[in-house]
Amino acid sequence: MADPIIDVQSLQFFYGAKQALENITLHIQPNLVTAFIGPSGCGKSTFLRTLNRMNDVLPGTRVEGKVLIDGEDIYAPNVDVVQLRRRVGMVFQKSNPFPKSIFENVAYGLRINRMASNRGELAGRVEESLKQAALWTEVKDRLQDSALALSGGQQQRLCIARALAIQPEVLLMDEPASALDPIATQRIEELVYSLKTSYTVVIVTHNMQQAARVSDFTAFFWLGKLVEYDRTDRIFTAPREKLTEDYVTGRFG
């Protein structure tokens, strides 16, 4: 097995005096999809946000332990958080396109990071990102239209394209299809599965069938603890822990 791209060691996380994550140790492999599952409030989204320090924006939070990405401790004092979030992109549960054109939504990160030297290169990168997000054929003739005119599923794929444009190593996805209809959800799932050829993808989902369909590894969280982590086929067919079995078979609670 390859060296992990993300190596989490004895991670503990606190909201003020309240401990939200307890002693999490987890190794995420490159170019695979890893799913985080568990009931609401179990800590899976909080843990996802520790992987690119998105929790830093919340007052009173505290982290103990280590998160290594490519061997670098992302919580070390000298880490540039802006550069970290370039390397570890994020797509949120609710699509959040900017009130700009479709083109400018994708071009935004490229511009501020100075990743295109001229208009032609910028246009090429925007096209490539929209193709990676399986959106290009639907929007190529309307790039100057407002992104807010797109359907919900298209807006979410646009947000994925925006995240991919700056060429991250890792893509974090926090329930990216939870607000979408079944057809849009299927497109997002197909996209997630295809993206692992170029990226490491980590996805939070409440949908057990979705986790089974799109992920290679699954981590089950319960009350801020990592109960079980294994290949997805094993988690869903032969879990080691009774709590995991009850959850994935629907007998939970």
C-alpha positions in Angstrom: 0.0 0.0 0.0 1.2 3.5 -0.8 2.3 6.0 1.8 -0.7 8.0 3.1 -1.2 11.5 1.7 -3.0 12.4 4.9 -1.7 11.0 8.2 -3.7 12.0 11.3 -2.1 11.2 14.6 -4.0 11.3 18.0 -6.1 14.3 16.9 -8.3 16.0 19.5 -10.5 19.0 18.8 -12.3 21.3 21.2 -15.0 23.9 20.8 -14.1 25.9 23.9 -14.3 23.5 26.8 -16.3 21.0 24.8 -14.3 18.1 23.2 -15.7 17.3 19.8 -13.1 14.8 18.6 -11.2 12.3 20.7 -7.9 10.7 19.8 -8.5 10.2 16.0 -5.8 8.4 14.2 -6.4 7.8 10.5 -4.3 7.3 7.3 -5.8 8.4 4.0 -4.4 6.9 0.8 -3.8 8.9 -2.3 -6.0 8.8 -5.4 -8.8 7.0 -3.6 -12.2 8.1 -2.3 -12.6 8.0 1.5 -16.1 8.4 3.0 -16.9 9.6 6.5 -20.2 8.2 7.8 -22.0 8.4 11.1 -25.1 10.0 12.7 -25.6 13.7 12.9 -23.4 15.4 15.5 -20.8 12.6 15.6 -17.9 14.8 14.5 -17.4 13.7 10.9 -17.8 17.2 9.4 -15.7 18.8 12.2 -13.0 16.2 11.4 -13.2 17.0 7.7 -12.7 20.7 8.4 -9.6 19.9 10.4 -7.9 18.6 7.3 -7.6 22.1 5.8 -7.9 24.2 9.0 -11.4 25.5 8.1 -12.2 25.3 11.8 -9.7 28.1 12.4 -12.3 30.7 11.5 -14.4 29.7 14.6 -13.5 31.5 17.9 -12.4 29.4 20.8 -11.4 26.2 19.0 -8.3 24.2 19.8 -6.5 21.3 18.2 -4.2 18.7 19.7 -2.3 16.0 17.9 -1.0 16.2 14.3 -2.3 16.3 10.8 0.4 15.5 8.3 -0.2 16.1 4.6 2.7 14.9 2.4 4.6 14.6 5.7 4.1 18.3 6.6 2.3 19.1 9.9 -0.4 21.5 8.8 -0.8 22.9 12.3 2.8 23.9 12.6 3.3 27.6 13.5 4.9 28.5 10.1 2.2 27.0 7.9 0.6 29.4 5.4 -3.1 28.6 5.7 -3.9 30.2 2.4 -1.4 27.9 0.6 -2.7 24.9 2.6 -6.3 25.6 1.3 -4.9 25.7 -2.2 -3.6 22.2 -1.8 -6.7 21.0 0.1 -9.8 22.3 -1.6 -13.3 22.1 -0.2 -16.8 21.8 -1.6 -19.6 22.5 0.9 -23.0 21.0 1.5 -24.9 24.0 0.0 -23.6 25.2 -3.3 -22.2 28.7 -3.0 -21.5 30.1 -6.4 -20.4 33.8 -6.5 -22.8 36.3 -8.0 -20.7 36.4 -11.1 -20.7 34.8 -14.5 -20.0 31.1 -14.9 -16.6 31.9 -16.4 -15.6 34.3 -13.6 -16.6 31.8 -10.9 -14.1 29.3 -12.2 -11.5 32.0 -13.1 -11.6 33.6 -9.7 -9.1 31.4 -7.9 -6.9 31.3 -11.0 -6.8 35.1 -11.0 -6.0 35.7 -7.3 -3.4 32.9 -7.3 -1.9 34.3 -10.6 -2.1 30.9 -12.2 -2.6 32.1 -15.8 -0.3 34.5 -17.6 -2.8 35.6 -20.3 -6.4 35.5 -21.3 -6.0 32.5 -23.5 -4.4 30.4 -20.8 -7.1 31.5 -18.3 -9.8 30.4 -20.7 -8.1 27.1 -21.3 -7.8 26.4 -17.5 -11.5 27.4 -17.0 -12.5 25.0 -19.8 -10.4 22.2 -18.4 -11.9 22.6 -14.9 -15.4 22.6 -16.2 -14.7 19.5 -18.2 -13.3 17.8 -15.1 -16.5 18.7 -13.3 -18.6 17.2 -16.1 -20.2 20.6 -16.7 -18.5 21.9 -19.9 -21.0 20.6 -22.5 -23.9 22.1 -20.5 -22.5 25.6 -20.2 -19.9 26.1 -23.0 -22.3 28.4 -24.9 -23.3 30.5 -21.9 -20.1 31.2 -20.0 -21.1 34.8 -19.5 -24.5 34.0 -17.9 -24.9 34.4 -14.2 -23.9 31.3 -12.2 -27.0 31.9 -10.1 -29.2 30.9 -13.2 -27.9 27.4 -13.1 -29.8 24.5 -11.5 -28.9 23.3 -8.1 -26.9 20.3 -9.4 -25.1 22.5 -12.0 -24.3 25.0 -9.3 -22.7 22.3 -7.2 -20.7 21.0 -10.1 -19.6 24.6 -10.8 -18.3 24.9 -7.2 -16.4 21.6 -7.8 -14.9 23.1 -11.0 -14.0 26.2 -9.0 -12.2 24.1 -6.4 -10.4 22.0 -9.1 -9.2 25.1 -11.1 -6.4 25.8 -8.6 -5.2 22.2 -8.9 -5.4 20.9 -5.3 -3.9 17.6 -4.2 -6.9 16.8 -2.0 -10.6 17.6 -2.4 -12.8 17.6 0.7 -16.6 17.3 0.1 -19.1 17.9 2.9 -22.3 16.1 1.9 -22.1 17.6 -1.6 -25.3 16.0 -2.9 -27.6 16.2 0.2 -29.7 19.1 -1.2 -30.0 17.7 -4.8 -32.5 15.6 -6.6 -31.8 12.0 -7.5 -30.6 12.7 -11.1 -28.2 15.5 -9.9 -27.0 13.3 -7.1 -26.2 10.5 -9.6 -24.1 13.0 -11.6 -22.2 14.1 -8.5 -21.5 10.5 -7.5 -20.2 9.6 -11.0 -18.0 12.7 -10.8 -16.6 11.9 -7.4 -15.7 8.4 -8.5 -14.0 9.7 -11.7 -12.0 12.4 -9.9 -9.9 10.0 -7.9 -7.8 9.3 -11.0 -6.3 12.8 -10.4 -7.1 13.7 -6.8 -7.5 12.3 -3.4 -11.2 12.8 -2.4 -12.7 12.8 1.1 -16.4 12.9 1.3 -18.8 13.2 4.3 -22.2 11.6 3.6 -25.3 10.5 5.6 -26.3 8.2 2.7 -25.0 4.7 3.3 -25.7 3.6 -0.3 -23.8 6.6 -1.6 -20.8 5.7 0.6 -20.9 2.2 -0.7 -21.2 3.3 -4.3 -18.4 6.0 -4.5 -15.8 5.2 -1.8 -12.8 2.9 -1.6 -12.4 3.3 2.2 -15.0 4.2 4.8 -14.6 5.7 8.3 -17.4 5.4 10.9 -17.6 8.0 13.5 -19.7 7.9 16.8 -19.7 10.6 19.5 -16.5 12.2 18.3 -14.6 8.9 18.1 -13.5 6.9 15.1 -15.1 3.5 15.7 -13.9 1.7 12.6 -11.9 2.4 9.4 -11.5 -0.1 6.6 -12.1 -0.8 3.0 -15.6 0.1 2.1 -16.6 -3.4 1.0 -15.5 -4.8 4.4 -17.2 -2.1 6.3 -20.5 -2.9 4.5 -20.2 -6.7 4.4 -18.1 -7.7 7.4 -17.7 -4.8 9.9 -15.6 -5.6 13.0 -17.6 -3.5 15.4 -21.2 -4.2 16.4 -22.0 -0.5 16.4 -20.8 -0.2 12.8 -22.9 -3.2 11.8 -26.0 -1.7 13.3 -25.5 1.6 11.6 -24.7 0.3 8.1 -27.6 -2.2 8.2 -30.1 0.3 9.4 -30.5 -1.2 12.9 -28.7 1.7 14.5 -30.3 3.2 17.6 
